[in-house]
Amino acid sequence: MTTVRATIWILVAALIAVGGVAPAWSGEVDEAHAALMRNDYAVALKKYKSAATKGHAQAQSEVGHLYAEGLAVAQDYVEAVRWFRMAAVQGFAPAQLQLAYIYHLGLGVAQDLAEAAKWYRLVAAQGDPTAQFNLGLLYDLGQGVAQDPAEAAKWYGLAAAKGNDRAQFNLGLLHAEGRGVAQDDAAALHWYRMAAAQGDAVAQLNLGVLHGNGQGVAQDDAQAVKWYRLAAAQGNDVAQTYLGSRYGNGQGVARDYALAYMWFSLGAEAGNADAAQRLGLVTKLMSPAQIADAQRLAIECQARKLKGCD
C-alpha cells in the first residue's frame, strides 16, 4: 500500500458579500473587487488598503493575498503575513487558512508547524475540509503536534465526509494499517473507492491491490486489472508495473507479452526499478518481431497520453 502523502494547497482570494447598512468602506471594497476581476492590481491594492486600514477584515486578507502573489507589489510574504494576521485575529477564516499555509511551508518566514497547526485548528473548527485534512496530516505525521493517529483519523473523517479526496485516501490508509482506528480492509476499501471515484490514482492503485489479494472484498483479478488500468492511465508507475505483470501472467486478462512489455517500459521510463527488471524478464520470452511490435505500442500509448492503450 502507498503511504500517507503530503497536502496540496493553493492560495485563493476569498470574497465575502457584505449585507445590511453599507459602512464607509463598502464602496471601496466593491471597487477593489471590480479592479481585481479586470486584473487591475494596482487599483485593487489601493482600494483594499484603504478599507483594510479602517479595519475591514476581508480587505486586509486581500491585501495579504496581493503581497503573497506579488501582484502590483514585489512579492513579500512577511508583509503578507502582517495583513493576513490582522484579518485572522478578527476571526476571518480565509486569512487564518492563508497563515496556516504560509507557516506550514515556510513561505518567506521560518517554517513553524506548531503555528500552522494553531491556525488550521481554528479554521477546521469552522468546518473547512481543507483545514481539517491538513490538521489531520499534521497529527498523522507528528508535525507541530504530538503524533496521534486517532486524532488524525478524527480530522480526516470530518474532511472525508465533506468529499475531500485526500482525506478519504489517508483515512483508507489508516484503516488498512490499523493506525488510530481498528484494522479494517472493508473500511479501507470504502474510503479508497470514494477517493478513486474522484480520480485519485493512488487510491485506484490500492483498490487494485485489495481486489487482487481479496482483502475486504472477494478476490477478483478482473477488478484488480480495472483499477490498475485507471491508475496506469494517469501515469502511476506502480500501477503500470502491476498491470504489466497481469498481462505477463494472464491474470484478469488474456496473457499478452506485448502489452506486458508496453506497460513495463512505460513504468521503467518513469523511473520504476521494478518495472525495468520485469521488462528485462519479459523481453527474454519474446521474439525480435514481438519486441518491435511492443515498442510501437508503447510509442502509440504515449502519443495517446496513456489513454485507451489496451
GUSE-421147 format. One record per residue (C-alpha): residue in three letters; residue number from 0; x, y, z. Coordinates in nm, 4 decimals, padded with zeros to 6 digits. Example, Ala and Ser with C-alpha at 12.3 -4.5 7.8 and 13.67 -1.06 7.14 Angstrom:
BEGIN
+-----+-----+----------+----------+----------+
!   r !   k !     east !    north !       up !
+-----+-----+----------+----------+----------+
! ALA !   0 !  01.2300 ! -00.4500 !  00.7800 !
! SER !   1 !  01.3670 ! -00.1060 !  00.7140 !
+-----+-----+----------+----------+----------+
***
This chain:
BEGIN
+-----+-----+----------+----------+----------+
!   r !   k !     east !    north !       up !
+-----+-----+----------+----------+----------+
! MET !   0 !  00.0000 !  00.0000 !  00.0000 !
! THR !   1 !  00.1093 !  00.3540 ! -00.0656 !
! THR !   2 !  00.1945 !  00.5631 !  00.2392 !
! VAL !   3 !  00.0475 !  00.8958 !  00.3501 !
! ARG !   4 !  00.1089 !  01.1723 !  00.1023 !
! ALA !   5 !  00.1613 !  01.5403 !  00.1604 !
! THR !   6 ! -00.1091 !  01.8011 !  00.1173 !
! ILE !   7 ! -00.1615 !  02.0150 ! -00.1902 !
! TRP !   8 ! -00.2553 !  02.3760 ! -00.1267 !
! ILE !   9 ! -00.3430 !  02.6854 ! -00.3273 !
! LEU !  10 ! -00.3542 !  03.0475 ! -00.2172 !
! VAL !  11 ! -00.7019 !  03.1694 ! -00.3050 !
! ALA !  12 ! -00.8523 !  03.5132 ! -00.2553 !
! ALA !  13 ! -01.1768 !  03.4764 ! -00.0611 !
! LEU !  14 ! -01.4576 !  03.7209 ! -00.1361 !
! ILE !  15 ! -01.7447 !  03.7807 !  00.1038 !
! ALA !  16 ! -02.0675 !  03.9597 !  00.0259 !
! VAL !  17 ! -02.1461 !  04.2384 !  00.2730 !
! GLY !  18 ! -02.5088 !  04.2972 !  00.3589 !
! GLY !  19 ! -02.7063 !  04.5369 !  00.5740 !
! VAL !  20 ! -02.6313 !  04.9076 !  00.6124 !
! ALA !  21 ! -02.3283 !  04.9959 !  00.3967 !
! PRO !  22 ! -02.0313 !  05.1102 !  00.6112 !
! ALA !  23 ! -01.7881 !  05.3751 !  00.4904 !
! TRP !  24 ! -01.5542 !  05.1247 !  00.3288 !
! SER !  25 ! -01.8122 !  04.9119 !  00.1445 !
! GLY !  26 ! -01.7815 !  05.1112 ! -00.1775 !
! GLU !  27 ! -01.4027 !  05.0822 ! -00.1660 !
! VAL !  28 ! -01.4222 !  04.7047 ! -00.1307 !
! ASP !  29 ! -01.6628 !  04.6778 ! -00.4239 !
! GLU !  30 ! -01.4338 !  04.8950 ! -00.6364 !
! ALA !  31 ! -01.1321 !  04.6901 ! -00.5301 !
! HIS !  32 ! -01.3091 !  04.3693 ! -00.6214 !
! ALA !  33 ! -01.4062 !  04.5053 ! -00.9628 !
! ALA !  34 ! -01.0452 !  04.6099 ! -01.0219 !
! LEU !  35 ! -00.9246 !  04.2649 ! -00.9193 !
! MET !  36 ! -01.1629 !  04.0994 ! -01.1638 !
! ARG !  37 ! -01.0204 !  04.3053 ! -01.4510 !
! ASN !  38 ! -00.6628 !  04.2351 ! -01.3345 !
! ASP !  39 ! -00.6002 !  04.5972 ! -01.2372 !
! TYR !  40 ! -00.3978 !  04.5008 ! -00.9334 !
! ALA !  41 ! -00.2610 !  04.8472 ! -00.8581 !
! VAL !  42 ! -00.6088 !  04.9936 ! -00.8169 !
! ALA !  43 ! -00.7236 !  04.6851 ! -00.6268 !
! LEU !  44 ! -00.4344 !  04.7193 ! -00.3834 !
! LYS !  45 ! -00.5024 !  05.0880 ! -00.3282 !
! LYS !  46 ! -00.8737 !  05.0365 ! -00.2607 !
! TYR !  47 ! -00.8266 !  04.7260 ! -00.0457 !
! LYS !  48 ! -00.5584 !  04.9013 !  00.1604 !
! SER !  49 ! -00.7856 !  05.1967 !  00.2211 !
! ALA !  50 ! -01.0586 !  04.9706 !  00.3576 !
! ALA !  51 ! -00.8060 !  04.7495 !  00.5382 !
! THR !  52 ! -00.6645 !  05.0401 !  00.7376 !
! LYS !  53 ! -01.0199 !  05.1029 !  00.8596 !
! GLY !  54 ! -01.0400 !  04.7517 !  00.9960 !
! HIS !  55 ! -01.2154 !  04.5627 !  00.7151 !
! ALA !  56 ! -01.1035 !  04.2004 !  00.7657 !
! GLN !  57 ! -01.1709 !  04.0761 !  00.4140 !
! ALA !  58 ! -00.9848 !  04.3742 !  00.2656 !
! GLN !  59 ! -00.6910 !  04.3033 !  00.4977 !
! SER !  60 ! -00.6874 !  03.9452 !  00.3740 !
! GLU !  61 ! -00.6950 !  04.0578 !  00.0113 !
! VAL !  62 ! -00.4002 !  04.2911 !  00.0691 !
! GLY !  63 ! -00.2153 !  03.9939 !  00.2145 !
! HIS !  64 ! -00.3041 !  03.7903 ! -00.0925 !
! LEU !  65 ! -00.1675 !  04.0567 ! -00.3282 !
! TYR !  66 !  00.1618 !  04.0680 ! -00.1355 !
! ALA !  67 !  00.1807 !  03.6873 ! -00.1261 !
! GLU !  68 !  00.1289 !  03.6641 ! -00.5013 !
! GLY !  69 !  00.3433 !  03.9675 ! -00.5888 !
! LEU !  70 !  00.0589 !  04.1458 ! -00.7678 !
! ALA !  71 !  00.1154 !  04.5228 ! -00.8069 !
! VAL !  72 !  00.3927 !  04.4938 ! -00.5482 !
! ALA !  73 !  00.7077 !  04.2910 ! -00.5035 !
! GLN !  74 !  00.6276 !  03.9513 ! -00.3574 !
! ASP !  75 !  00.6696 !  03.9814 !  00.0179 !
! TYR !  76 !  00.5466 !  03.7043 !  00.2458 !
! VAL !  77 !  00.6484 !  03.8931 !  00.5587 !
! GLU !  78 !  00.4162 !  04.1770 !  00.4612 !
! ALA !  79 !  00.1524 !  03.9240 !  00.3556 !
! VAL !  80 !  00.1675 !  03.7627 !  00.6993 !
! ARG !  81 !  00.1217 !  04.1020 !  00.8635 !
! TRP !  82 ! -00.2006 !  04.1683 !  00.6720 !
! PHE !  83 ! -00.3315 !  03.8146 !  00.6997 !
! ARG !  84 ! -00.2769 !  03.8264 !  01.0746 !
! MET !  85 ! -00.4809 !  04.1473 !  01.1062 !
! ALA !  86 ! -00.7730 !  03.9712 !  00.9409 !
! ALA !  87 ! -00.7139 !  03.6423 !  01.1180 !
! VAL !  88 ! -00.7350 !  03.7891 !  01.4681 !
! GLN !  89 ! -01.0774 !  03.9219 !  01.3698 !
! GLY !  90 ! -01.1823 !  03.5627 !  01.3022 !
! PHE !  91 ! -01.1704 !  03.5841 !  00.9219 !
! ALA !  92 ! -01.1306 !  03.2167 !  00.8276 !
! PRO !  93 ! -00.9724 !  03.2603 !  00.4808 !
! ALA !  94 ! -00.6931 !  03.4688 !  00.6323 !
! GLN !  95 ! -00.6440 !  03.2132 !  00.9088 !
! LEU !  96 ! -00.6076 !  02.9438 !  00.6434 !
! GLN !  97 ! -00.3546 !  03.1501 !  00.4474 !
! LEU !  98 ! -00.1466 !  03.1950 !  00.7629 !
! ALA !  99 ! -00.1565 !  02.8218 !  00.8230 !
! TYR ! 100 ! -00.0351 !  02.7535 !  00.4676 !
! ILE ! 101 !  00.2484 !  03.0039 !  00.4947 !
! TYR ! 102 !  00.3764 !  02.8692 !  00.8264 !
! HIS ! 103 !  00.3261 !  02.5090 !  00.7133 !
! LEU ! 104 !  00.5519 !  02.5553 !  00.4111 !
! GLY ! 105 !  00.7790 !  02.8282 !  00.5463 !
! LEU ! 106 !  00.6978 !  03.0705 !  00.2658 !
! GLY ! 107 !  00.9124 !  03.3750 !  00.3291 !
! VAL ! 108 !  00.9039 !  03.3076 !  00.7023 !
! ALA ! 109 !  01.0606 !  03.0439 !  00.9228 !
! GLN ! 110 !  00.8631 !  02.7225 !  00.8958 !
! ASP ! 111 !  00.6609 !  02.6818 !  01.2129 !
! LEU ! 112 !  00.4421 !  02.3722 !  01.2129 !
! ALA ! 113 !  00.3045 !  02.4415 !  01.5593 !
! GLU ! 114 !  00.1869 !  02.7827 !  01.4390 !
! ALA ! 115 !  00.0411 !  02.6191 !  01.1279 !
! ALA ! 116 ! -00.1469 !  02.3688 !  01.3448 !
! LYS ! 117 ! -00.2845 !  02.6519 !  01.5577 !
! TRP ! 118 ! -00.4372 !  02.8286 !  01.2580 !
! TYR ! 119 ! -00.5559 !  02.5088 !  01.0901 !
! ARG ! 120 ! -00.7364 !  02.4164 !  01.4109 !
! LEU ! 121 ! -00.9265 !  02.7456 !  01.4182 !
! VAL ! 122 ! -01.0418 !  02.7036 !  01.0579 !
! ALA ! 123 ! -01.1069 !  02.3307 !  01.0944 !
! ALA ! 124 ! -01.3359 !  02.4008 !  01.3884 !
! GLN ! 125 ! -01.5431 !  02.6134 !  01.1492 !
! GLY ! 126 ! -01.5905 !  02.3114 !  00.9241 !
! ASP ! 127 ! -01.3396 !  02.3803 !  00.6473 !
! PRO ! 128 ! -01.2451 !  02.0425 !  00.4920 !
! THR ! 129 ! -00.9040 !  02.1570 !  00.3658 !
! ALA ! 130 ! -00.8042 !  02.2744 !  00.7121 !
! GLN ! 131 ! -00.9449 !  01.9549 !  00.8618 !
! PHE ! 132 ! -00.7373 !  01.7449 !  00.6230 !
! ASN ! 133 ! -00.4196 !  01.9446 !  00.6833 !
! LEU ! 134 ! -00.4642 !  01.9297 !  01.0600 !
! GLY ! 135 ! -00.5186 !  01.5552 !  01.0319 !
! LEU ! 136 ! -00.1999 !  01.5270 !  00.8294 !
! LEU ! 137 ! -00.0002 !  01.7075 !  01.0987 !
! TYR ! 138 ! -00.1332 !  01.4666 !  01.3616 !
! ASP ! 139 ! -00.0663 !  01.1727 !  01.1308 !
! LEU ! 140 !  00.2978 !  01.2723 !  01.0791 !
! GLY ! 141 !  00.3578 !  01.4258 !  01.4231 !
! GLN ! 142 !  00.4476 !  01.7653 !  01.2795 !
! GLY ! 143 !  00.3852 !  02.0643 !  01.5043 !
! VAL ! 144 !  00.1785 !  01.8421 !  01.7340 !
! ALA ! 145 !  00.2344 !  01.5140 !  01.9120 !
! GLN ! 146 !  00.1805 !  01.2268 !  01.6713 !
! ASP ! 147 ! -00.1682 !  01.0913 !  01.7252 !
! PRO ! 148 ! -00.3190 !  00.8628 !  01.4565 !
! ALA ! 149 ! -00.6565 !  00.8603 !  01.6348 !
! GLU ! 150 ! -00.6736 !  01.2402 !  01.6213 !
! ALA ! 151 ! -00.5615 !  01.2233 !  01.2583 !
! ALA ! 152 ! -00.8447 !  00.9811 !  01.1841 !
! LYS ! 153 ! -01.0920 !  01.2168 !  01.3502 !
! TRP ! 154 ! -00.9965 !  01.5128 !  01.1300 !
! TYR ! 155 ! -00.9588 !  01.3014 !  00.8169 !
! GLY ! 156 ! -01.3059 !  01.1625 !  00.8835 !
! LEU ! 157 ! -01.4622 !  01.5077 !  00.9045 !
! ALA ! 158 ! -01.2942 !  01.6178 !  00.5812 !
! ALA ! 159 ! -01.3648 !  01.2876 !  00.4062 !
! ALA ! 160 ! -01.7360 !  01.3174 !  00.4844 !
! LYS ! 161 ! -01.7314 !  01.6511 !  00.3005 !
! GLY ! 162 ! -01.5788 !  01.4876 ! -00.0081 !
! ASN ! 163 ! -01.2098 !  01.5714 !  00.0374 !
! ASP ! 164 ! -01.0394 !  01.3024 ! -00.1701 !
! ARG ! 165 ! -00.7031 !  01.3370 !  00.0062 !
! ALA ! 166 ! -00.8702 !  01.2810 !  00.3418 !
! GLN ! 167 ! -01.0628 !  00.9852 !  00.2000 !
! PHE ! 168 ! -00.7389 !  00.8282 !  00.0797 !
! ASN ! 169 ! -00.5483 !  00.8834 !  00.4032 !
! LEU ! 170 ! -00.8418 !  00.7600 !  00.6116 !
! GLY ! 171 ! -00.8474 !  00.4465 !  00.3978 !
! LEU ! 172 ! -00.4771 !  00.4042 !  00.4616 !
! LEU ! 173 ! -00.5247 !  00.4310 !  00.8387 !
! HIS ! 174 ! -00.7904 !  00.1594 !  00.8244 !
! ALA ! 175 ! -00.5672 ! -00.0597 !  00.6068 !
! GLU ! 176 ! -00.2794 ! -00.0272 !  00.8531 !
! GLY ! 177 ! -00.4856 ! -00.0230 !  01.1729 !
! ARG ! 178 ! -00.3370 !  00.3069 !  01.2909 !
! GLY ! 179 ! -00.5650 !  00.5198 !  01.5085 !
! VAL ! 180 ! -00.8583 !  00.3007 !  01.4087 !
! ALA ! 181 ! -00.9271 ! -00.0715 !  01.4076 !
! GLN ! 182 ! -00.7653 ! -00.2514 !  01.1161 !
! ASP ! 183 ! -01.0468 ! -00.2961 !  00.8659 !
! ASP ! 184 ! -00.9861 ! -00.3800 !  00.4997 !
! ALA ! 185 ! -01.3537 ! -00.3286 !  00.4155 !
! ALA ! 186 ! -01.3420 !  00.0267 !  00.5563 !
! ALA ! 187 ! -01.0174 !  00.0888 !  00.3703 !
! LEU ! 188 ! -01.1853 ! -00.0314 !  00.0515 !
! HIS ! 189 ! -01.4780 !  00.2061 !  00.1095 !
! TRP ! 190 ! -01.2619 !  00.5141 !  00.1508 !
! TYR ! 191 ! -01.0264 !  00.4229 ! -00.1327 !
! ARG ! 192 ! -01.3304 !  00.3792 ! -00.3544 !
! MET ! 193 ! -01.4588 !  00.7254 ! -00.2589 !
! ALA ! 194 ! -01.1240 !  00.8833 ! -00.3443 !
! ALA ! 195 ! -01.0826 !  00.6739 ! -00.6588 !
! ALA ! 196 ! -01.4201 !  00.7900 ! -00.7869 !
! GLN ! 197 ! -01.2773 !  01.1430 ! -00.7806 !
! GLY ! 198 ! -00.9821 !  01.0306 ! -00.9907 !
! ASP ! 199 ! -00.7237 !  00.9693 ! -00.7196 !
! ALA ! 200 ! -00.4661 !  00.7463 ! -00.8907 !
! VAL ! 201 ! -00.3085 !  00.6127 ! -00.5713 !
! ALA ! 202 ! -00.6498 !  00.5145 ! -00.4353 !
! GLN ! 203 ! -00.7184 !  00.3378 ! -00.7653 !
! LEU ! 204 ! -00.3871 !  00.1542 ! -00.7307 !
! ASN ! 205 ! -00.4682 !  00.0441 ! -00.3764 !
! LEU ! 206 ! -00.8122 ! -00.0741 ! -00.4831 !
! GLY ! 207 ! -00.6396 ! -00.2913 ! -00.7396 !
! VAL ! 208 ! -00.4219 ! -00.4399 ! -00.4660 !
! LEU ! 209 ! -00.7202 ! -00.5124 ! -00.2385 !
! HIS ! 210 ! -00.9202 ! -00.6760 ! -00.5179 !
! GLY ! 211 ! -00.6173 ! -00.8734 ! -00.6304 !
! ASN ! 212 ! -00.5469 ! -01.0010 ! -00.2803 !
! GLY ! 213 ! -00.9083 ! -01.0444 ! -00.1740 !
! GLN ! 214 ! -00.8731 ! -00.8042 !  00.1186 !
! GLY ! 215 ! -01.2033 ! -00.6591 !  00.2384 !
! VAL ! 216 ! -01.3678 ! -00.7884 ! -00.0779 !
! ALA ! 217 ! -01.3945 ! -01.1108 ! -00.2766 !
! GLN ! 218 ! -01.0745 ! -01.1781 ! -00.4725 !
! ASP ! 219 ! -01.1295 ! -01.0599 ! -00.8291 !
! ASP ! 220 ! -00.8465 ! -01.0390 ! -01.0827 !
! ALA ! 221 ! -01.0634 ! -00.8600 ! -01.3385 !
! GLN ! 222 ! -01.1441 ! -00.5851 ! -01.0871 !
! ALA ! 223 ! -00.7773 ! -00.5589 ! -00.9959 !
! VAL ! 224 ! -00.6942 ! -00.5046 ! -01.3632 !
! LYS ! 225 ! -00.9708 ! -00.2442 ! -01.3944 !
! TRP ! 226 ! -00.8301 ! -00.0318 ! -01.1114 !
! TYR ! 227 ! -00.4673 ! -00.0779 ! -01.2158 !
! ARG ! 228 ! -00.5597 !  00.0331 ! -01.5677 !
! LEU ! 229 ! -00.7271 !  00.3508 ! -01.4402 !
! ALA ! 230 ! -00.4251 !  00.4415 ! -01.2265 !
! ALA ! 231 ! -00.1783 !  00.3459 ! -01.5021 !
! ALA ! 232 ! -00.3589 !  00.5754 ! -01.7453 !
! GLN ! 233 ! -00.2865 !  00.8623 ! -01.5052 !
! GLY ! 234 !  00.0844 !  00.7858 ! -01.5161 !
! ASN ! 235 !  00.1157 !  00.5934 ! -01.1901 !
! ASP ! 236 !  00.4302 !  00.3884 ! -01.2490 !
! VAL ! 237 !  00.3494 !  00.1297 ! -00.9810 !
! ALA ! 238 !  00.0113 !  00.0620 ! -01.1414 !
! GLN ! 239 !  00.1794 !  00.0400 ! -01.4815 !
! THR ! 240 !  00.4167 ! -00.2209 ! -01.3404 !
! TYR ! 241 !  00.1388 ! -00.4229 ! -01.1764 !
! LEU ! 242 ! -00.0716 ! -00.4048 ! -01.4922 !
! GLY ! 243 !  00.2239 ! -00.5276 ! -01.6948 !
! SER ! 244 !  00.2549 ! -00.8229 ! -01.4588 !
! ARG ! 245 ! -00.1115 ! -00.9036 ! -01.5040 !
! TYR ! 246 ! -00.0643 ! -00.9205 ! -01.8808 !
! GLY ! 247 !  00.2543 ! -01.1191 ! -01.8423 !
! ASN ! 248 !  00.0904 ! -01.3773 ! -01.6157 !
! GLY ! 249 ! -00.2545 ! -01.3770 ! -01.7748 !
! GLN ! 250 ! -00.4305 ! -01.2760 ! -01.4511 !
! GLY ! 251 ! -00.7627 ! -01.0997 ! -01.5072 !
! VAL ! 252 ! -00.6741 ! -01.0562 ! -01.8747 !
! ALA ! 253 ! -00.5536 ! -01.2780 ! -02.1570 !
! ARG ! 254 ! -00.1773 ! -01.3258 ! -02.1482 !
! ASP ! 255 ! -00.0145 ! -01.0750 ! -02.3807 !
! TYR ! 256 !  00.3607 ! -01.0258 ! -02.3667 !
! ALA ! 257 !  00.3458 ! -00.7243 ! -02.5982 !
! LEU ! 258 !  00.1153 ! -00.5372 ! -02.3628 !
! ALA ! 259 !  00.3192 ! -00.6542 ! -02.0647 !
! TYR ! 260 !  00.6296 ! -00.5153 ! -02.2354 !
! MET ! 261 !  00.4472 ! -00.1895 ! -02.3140 !
! TRP ! 262 !  00.3403 ! -00.1240 ! -01.9553 !
! PHE ! 263 !  00.6766 ! -00.2328 ! -01.8116 !
! SER ! 264 !  00.8573 !  00.0001 ! -02.0498 !
! LEU ! 265 !  00.6331 !  00.2928 ! -01.9562 !
! GLY ! 266 !  00.6857 !  00.2246 ! -01.5866 !
! ALA ! 267 !  01.0606 !  00.1886 ! -01.6369 !
! GLU ! 268 !  01.0738 !  00.5154 ! -01.8289 !
! ALA ! 269 !  00.9065 !  00.6806 ! -01.5294 !
! GLY ! 270 !  01.1922 !  00.5538 ! -01.3124 !
! ASN ! 271 !  01.0375 !  00.2428 ! -01.1593 !
! ALA ! 272 !  01.3215 ! -00.0049 ! -01.0970 !
! ASP ! 273 !  01.0824 ! -00.2987 ! -01.0543 !
! ALA ! 274 !  00.9326 ! -00.2248 ! -01.3957 !
! ALA ! 275 !  01.2797 ! -00.2142 ! -01.5517 !
! GLN ! 276 !  01.3645 ! -00.5525 ! -01.4017 !
! ARG ! 277 !  01.0402 ! -00.7112 ! -01.5220 !
! LEU ! 278 !  01.0914 ! -00.5576 ! -01.8656 !
! GLY ! 279 !  01.4179 ! -00.7461 ! -01.8899 !
! LEU ! 280 !  01.2470 ! -01.0716 ! -01.7940 !
! VAL ! 281 !  00.9591 ! -01.0444 ! -02.0398 !
! THR ! 282 !  01.1975 ! -00.9462 ! -02.3192 !
! LYS ! 283 !  01.3594 ! -01.2894 ! -02.2903 !
! LEU ! 284 !  01.0244 ! -01.4503 ! -02.3699 !
! MET ! 285 !  00.9668 ! -01.2502 ! -02.6888 !
! SER ! 286 !  01.0884 ! -01.2687 ! -03.0467 !
! PRO ! 287 !  01.2522 ! -00.9649 ! -03.2129 !
! ALA ! 288 !  00.9303 ! -00.9071 ! -03.4098 !
! GLN ! 289 !  00.7205 ! -00.9147 ! -03.0909 !
! ILE ! 290 !  00.9570 ! -00.6712 ! -02.9212 !
! ALA ! 291 !  00.9355 ! -00.4330 ! -03.2161 !
! ASP ! 292 !  00.5562 ! -00.4507 ! -03.2020 !
! ALA ! 293 !  00.5565 ! -00.3863 ! -02.8269 !
! GLN ! 294 !  00.7834 ! -00.0856 ! -02.8694 !
! ARG ! 295 !  00.5428 !  00.0514 ! -03.1277 !
! LEU ! 296 !  00.2553 !  00.0044 ! -02.8833 !
! ALA ! 297 !  00.4447 !  00.1972 ! -02.6155 !
! ILE ! 298 !  00.5105 !  00.4880 ! -02.8533 !
! GLU ! 299 !  00.1461 !  00.4971 ! -02.9602 !
! CYS ! 300 !  00.0314 !  00.4799 ! -02.5985 !
! GLN ! 301 !  00.2440 !  00.7808 ! -02.5076 !
! ALA ! 302 !  00.1048 !  00.9680 ! -02.8068 !
! ARG ! 303 ! -00.2453 !  00.8995 ! -02.6729 !
! LYS ! 304 ! -00.1366 !  01.0273 ! -02.3311 !
! LEU ! 305 ! -00.1746 !  00.6766 ! -02.1843 !
! LYS ! 306 ! -00.5453 !  00.6585 ! -02.2629 !
! GLY ! 307 ! -00.7022 !  00.3566 ! -02.4371 !
! CYS ! 308 ! -00.3698 !  00.1765 ! -02.4714 !
! ASP ! 309 ! -00.5011 ! -00.1729 ! -02.4127 !
+-----+-----+----------+----------+----------+
***
